[in-house]
Amino acid sequence: MGDDLVQRAHWGNLEGQNWAGLARLSTEETEGEISSDATSEEAGPRFVTGRDIKSTEEQERDGRGFVESRGGRCVHTYMEPDTSAWKRKRVRLPDGSIGYRVVRPVFEGALEDLKRGKAPNGERIDGLIVYDIDRLTRDPRHLEDAIETVEHYHWPIIDITGTLDLLTDNGRAMARVVVAMANKQSADTARRVRRNHKARRDRGIPVGGTRPFGWQEDKRTLDPTEAKHIRDAVKRLIEGASWHAIVADWNRKGITISRPPGGAVRPPEY
């Protein structure tokens, strides 16, 4: 049955099949290209991100339309908002050692569900569809996981733009090349972003984003009240207080960061 599913997907025949979609959105600067229309020094470069490509809703709609136009049903969509398919994080591996991996639990869960042939809602799934290869991954390790699912478990993964072909040997070889180049593009862009931010920092030019706590909206003028809170907190740390004690104290007093998640201060994570 598995080989037949892959062959039928290769022919574009999804009649009677159940498919799941994967819709990924990345808003990271490091996955975008620096726009050439950014000429203002104060404004800085504008980064084109996944949001400029396709929203998750558009990806879901287009994937559903593609499957239904070929006789299939779209029974579930794995939503992966604000997720990097390239940036690695420090993680603890199953053997207890430390490694650096792209962390995408939704993507990994989708592959495991596909191998079992069952979506989270209990529906049978026969394949996975994405908008294009860039929405699937920019990480060679994750690409190999997807290739394994197709080649050895015989569950098809396809896209709607024609940039992804994991159903044939030639297509898999080309996918490896494309993902390797996309990975390099992300690394190059990240390097340019870091250099741009360093140059702006050295010249005292603020970068985008929410104002830092302790500064006013121009990001150059100290906020007297918030700056005092920071100085007091630093003094307490030097005297031996813990981050958690300071955070708890700030929350009791109603002191919030410039853009608080849920209105509260959280201790730093390491």
C-alpha positions as CSV (number, residue, x, y, z in Angstrom):
1,M,0.0,0.0,0.0
2,G,2.8,2.4,0.9
3,D,4.6,2.1,-2.4
4,D,1.3,2.6,-4.2
5,L,0.7,5.8,-2.3
6,V,4.1,7.2,-3.3
7,Q,3.6,6.1,-6.9
8,R,0.1,7.7,-7.0
9,A,1.3,10.9,-5.5
10,H,4.1,11.0,-8.1
11,W,1.3,10.7,-10.8
12,G,-0.7,13.4,-9.1
13,N,-3.6,11.0,-8.3
14,L,-4.8,11.5,-4.7
15,E,-8.3,10.0,-5.3
16,G,-9.8,8.6,-2.0
17,Q,-6.8,9.6,0.1
18,N,-6.6,11.6,3.3
19,W,-3.8,14.2,3.5
20,A,-2.5,16.4,6.3
21,G,-0.9,19.8,5.7
22,L,2.1,21.5,7.3
23,A,2.0,25.3,7.5
24,R,5.1,27.0,8.8
25,L,5.6,30.6,9.4
26,S,8.9,32.1,10.4
27,T,9.3,35.8,11.5
28,E,13.0,35.5,12.2
29,E,15.3,38.1,10.6
30,T,17.9,35.5,10.0
31,E,15.7,33.5,7.6
32,G,14.9,36.6,5.4
33,E,16.7,38.7,2.8
34,I,17.7,42.3,3.4
35,S,15.4,44.4,1.3
36,S,17.1,46.7,-1.2
37,D,14.6,49.5,-0.7
38,A,15.9,50.2,2.8
39,T,18.0,53.3,2.4
40,S,17.3,55.2,5.6
41,E,20.1,54.9,8.1
42,E,17.7,55.5,11.0
43,A,15.1,53.1,9.7
44,G,17.7,50.4,9.0
45,P,17.3,47.5,6.7
46,R,13.9,45.9,6.3
47,F,13.8,42.1,6.5
48,V,11.6,40.0,4.3
49,T,10.5,37.0,6.3
50,G,8.2,34.0,6.0
51,R,5.2,36.4,6.7
52,D,6.0,38.1,3.4
53,I,5.9,34.7,1.6
54,K,2.6,33.1,2.7
55,S,0.7,33.2,5.9
56,T,-0.2,29.9,7.6
57,E,-3.8,30.4,6.6
58,E,-2.9,30.9,2.9
59,Q,-0.6,27.8,3.1
60,E,-3.5,25.8,4.6
61,R,-6.0,27.0,2.0
62,D,-3.7,26.4,-0.9
63,G,-2.7,22.9,0.3
64,R,-6.3,22.0,0.8
65,G,-7.2,23.2,-2.6
66,F,-4.4,21.3,-4.2
67,V,-5.4,18.0,-2.5
68,E,-9.1,18.4,-3.2
69,S,-8.5,19.2,-6.8
70,R,-6.8,15.8,-7.2
71,G,-9.6,13.8,-5.5
72,G,-8.2,13.7,-2.0
73,R,-9.3,15.1,1.4
74,C,-7.4,17.4,3.7
75,V,-8.2,16.1,7.2
76,H,-5.7,18.0,9.4
77,T,-3.2,20.9,9.3
78,Y,-0.1,21.1,11.5
79,M,0.3,24.7,12.3
80,E,3.9,25.8,13.0
81,P,3.8,29.6,13.6
82,D,7.0,31.7,14.4
83,T,9.3,28.7,14.0
84,S,12.8,28.7,12.5
85,A,13.6,25.8,10.1
86,W,17.3,26.8,10.3
87,K,18.4,28.2,13.7
88,R,19.9,25.7,16.0
89,K,19.5,25.7,19.8
90,R,21.5,24.0,22.6
91,V,19.6,20.9,23.7
92,R,20.2,17.8,25.8
93,L,20.2,14.7,23.6
94,P,18.6,11.4,24.6
95,D,22.0,10.0,25.7
96,G,22.4,12.9,28.1
97,S,25.0,14.7,26.0
98,I,24.6,18.3,24.8
99,G,24.1,19.1,21.1
100,Y,22.8,21.8,18.8
101,R,19.7,21.1,16.9
102,V,16.9,22.8,15.0
103,V,14.0,22.5,17.4
104,R,10.7,21.9,15.6
105,P,8.4,19.7,17.7
106,V,5.4,20.2,15.4
107,F,7.4,19.1,12.3
108,E,8.8,16.1,14.1
109,G,5.4,15.2,15.4
110,A,3.9,15.4,11.9
111,L,6.5,12.9,10.6
112,E,5.8,10.5,13.4
113,D,2.1,10.7,12.9
114,L,2.6,10.1,9.1
115,K,4.7,7.0,9.8
116,R,1.8,5.7,11.9
117,G,-0.8,6.8,9.3
118,K,-2.9,8.7,11.9
119,A,-3.5,12.4,12.5
120,P,-3.9,13.9,16.0
121,N,-7.7,14.0,15.4
122,G,-7.8,10.3,14.8
123,E,-8.3,10.5,11.1
124,R,-6.3,8.3,8.8
125,I,-3.6,10.2,6.8
126,D,-1.9,9.0,3.7
127,G,0.5,11.8,3.0
128,L,1.8,15.2,4.0
129,I,1.6,18.4,1.9
130,V,3.6,21.7,2.3
131,Y,3.6,24.9,0.3
132,D,7.2,24.5,-0.9
133,I,10.5,23.0,0.1
134,D,11.4,26.1,2.1
135,R,8.3,25.7,4.3
136,L,9.3,22.1,4.9
137,T,12.9,22.7,6.1
138,R,16.2,24.5,5.7
139,D,18.0,22.0,7.9
140,P,19.8,19.0,6.2
141,R,19.2,16.8,9.2
142,H,15.4,17.4,9.1
143,L,15.4,16.9,5.4
144,E,16.9,13.4,5.9
145,D,14.2,12.7,8.4
146,A,11.6,13.6,5.7
147,I,13.4,11.6,3.1
148,E,13.5,8.6,5.4
149,T,9.7,8.8,5.9
150,V,9.2,8.7,2.1
151,E,11.9,6.3,1.0
152,H,11.8,3.7,3.8
153,Y,8.4,4.1,5.4
154,H,6.7,4.8,2.0
155,W,4.6,7.7,3.0
156,P,4.5,10.6,0.4
157,I,5.5,14.2,1.2
158,I,4.8,16.6,-1.6
159,D,4.5,20.4,-2.2
160,I,2.2,22.5,-4.4
161,T,4.8,24.7,-6.1
162,G,7.0,22.0,-7.6
163,T,10.2,22.9,-5.7
164,L,10.1,19.7,-3.6
165,D,10.4,16.1,-5.0
166,L,11.1,13.4,-2.4
167,L,9.3,10.7,-4.4
168,T,12.2,9.9,-6.8
169,D,16.0,9.4,-6.4
170,N,16.8,12.4,-8.6
171,G,14.3,14.5,-6.7
172,R,15.8,13.6,-3.4
173,A,19.3,14.4,-4.6
174,M,18.1,17.8,-5.9
175,A,16.2,18.5,-2.6
176,R,19.5,17.9,-0.7
177,V,21.2,20.5,-2.9
178,V,18.4,23.0,-2.5
179,V,18.2,22.7,1.3
180,A,22.0,23.0,1.5
181,M,21.9,26.2,-0.5
182,A,19.0,27.5,1.6
183,N,20.9,26.7,4.8
184,K,23.9,28.6,3.5
185,Q,21.6,31.6,2.5
186,S,20.3,31.7,6.1
187,A,23.8,31.6,7.5
188,D,25.0,34.4,5.2
189,T,21.9,36.5,6.1
190,A,22.5,35.9,9.8
191,R,26.1,37.1,9.4
192,R,25.0,40.2,7.6
193,V,22.4,40.9,10.2
194,R,24.9,40.5,13.0
195,R,27.4,42.8,11.3
196,N,24.7,45.4,10.6
197,H,23.6,45.4,14.2
198,K,27.2,45.7,15.5
199,A,27.8,48.6,13.2
200,R,24.6,50.3,14.3
201,R,25.4,49.6,18.0
202,D,28.9,51.0,17.6
203,R,27.5,54.2,16.1
204,G,24.8,54.5,18.7
205,I,21.9,53.8,16.3
206,P,19.1,51.8,17.8
207,V,17.8,48.7,16.1
208,G,14.2,47.7,15.6
209,G,11.9,46.0,18.1
210,T,10.4,46.9,21.4
211,R,12.3,49.5,23.5
212,P,14.6,47.9,26.1
213,F,13.5,48.2,29.7
214,G,15.2,51.2,31.2
215,W,15.1,53.3,28.1
216,Q,12.4,55.6,26.6
217,E,10.9,55.1,23.2
218,D,13.8,56.7,21.3
219,K,16.0,53.9,22.8
220,R,18.7,56.5,23.6
221,T,17.2,58.4,26.6
222,L,17.2,56.7,30.0
223,D,13.8,56.3,31.7
224,P,14.6,57.5,35.2
225,T,12.2,55.2,37.0
226,E,13.0,52.0,35.2
227,A,16.8,52.8,35.2
228,K,16.6,53.0,39.0
229,H,14.9,49.6,39.2
230,I,17.7,48.1,37.2
231,R,20.4,49.7,39.3
232,D,18.7,48.5,42.5
233,A,18.4,45.0,41.0
234,V,22.1,44.9,40.1
235,K,23.0,46.0,43.6
236,R,20.8,43.2,45.1
237,L,22.4,40.7,42.8
238,I,25.9,41.7,43.9
239,E,24.8,41.4,47.5
240,G,23.7,37.9,46.9
241,A,20.0,38.0,46.0
242,S,18.7,35.6,43.4
243,W,17.0,36.4,40.1
244,H,13.8,34.7,41.2
245,A,13.6,36.8,44.4
246,I,14.0,40.0,42.4
247,V,11.4,39.0,39.8
248,A,8.9,38.0,42.5
249,D,9.5,41.4,44.2
250,W,9.0,43.3,40.9
251,N,5.8,41.4,40.2
252,R,4.4,42.2,43.7
253,K,5.1,45.9,43.1
254,G,3.6,45.8,39.6
255,I,6.8,46.5,37.8
256,T,6.6,45.1,34.3
257,I,9.0,45.0,31.4
258,S,8.4,47.2,28.3
259,R,6.4,44.5,26.6
260,P,5.4,42.0,29.2
261,P,4.2,38.5,28.2
262,G,1.0,38.2,30.2
263,G,1.9,41.4,32.2
264,A,4.6,39.8,34.4
265,V,8.4,39.7,34.6
266,R,10.1,36.4,34.1
267,P,13.6,35.4,35.3
268,P,16.2,34.9,32.5
269,E,16.7,31.5,31.0
270,Y,20.1,29.9,30.4
